[in-house]
Amino acid sequence: MQKAALDRVRLVFTLLDADGTGYLEAGDFELMASRVIAASPDSGDVAKAAILAAFRRYWTTLAAELDANRDGRISFDEYVACVLSPERFDEAISDFAEALARLGDPDGDGFIGRDDFVALMTAIGFAPANIHALFDAFGPSDADQIPVPVWATGIKDYYSPEKTDIPGDHLVG
């Protein structure tokens, strides 16, 4: 496994553990979804419902695939398996990536402005300097915007263990 991929997964695990127990549980995904939705007040109800559904699907997929001892929570050791077998999570990650990117485009013009991007990524828990470095790595336009598909692809790449030197590596710091 690539060290970069493991570092990315370690960071995401920490952020998804929204209540800080050291385990991922259904409540973590509900809490994270509520934070992300609150950070995007100008987004429509359809986009908000889509991100909530994506967080829920992410949890149910993880629980079904990784909760080896069926205790209703996922340890970091269990979570690492999502890097080892990314094909088991492609659909859930794809739904999540598309929903989050669409949430960042509240006016539906196909572009995400830096302010919306920063608000969502801050709600997830990433460090501000890393958020800005990531946005810059996506090559924003003169209007300081990136296309929705660029961010969605960046999210998917973040979860791909074979990917190296990707924009998402800026989030690890």
C-alpha positions, 0 to 999 in steps of 0.5 A: 500500500502506498504511504500517501494513501495510508496517510490520507485514510488515517486523516479521513478516519480521524475527521469522520470520527466526529465525536472523537471516540476513536471509532466510526459509528452511525452517529458520526456520519449524521453529525458530520452531515449536519455540519456540512449541511450547516456550512452550505446554507445557500444550497438547495434542499435537493443538494442537502438531501443528497449529501445526507443520503451520501453520508448515510450510504457511506456509513452503511457500506462501511458497516456492511463491509468492514465491521468484522466483529459486528459491534456497530462501530469501526476501528481504524484497523477495520477502516484500513481495509477500505484502502486495501479493497477500494472496489468495495466502496467505489459506488459509495465514494462516488455518490459522496464525491458527487453530492459534496461537489454539488453542495459546493455549487449552490447557484448551480452554475457548474463552478465552486467558489473558494468561499463555498469550498473552504466552508465545506472543507472546514466543516469536515475538519480539514486545516485551513492552510491545507484547504487553500493549498488543495483549492489552488492545486485544482487550478482555479479560474481568474474568478477563483472558481473550480468546475464541480467535476474537478472537485468530484474527481479529486475526492474520488482520487483521494480514496484511490490507493494507487494514486500518488502526487494528487491534489488531495495530498495537500490535505495531509499537510 
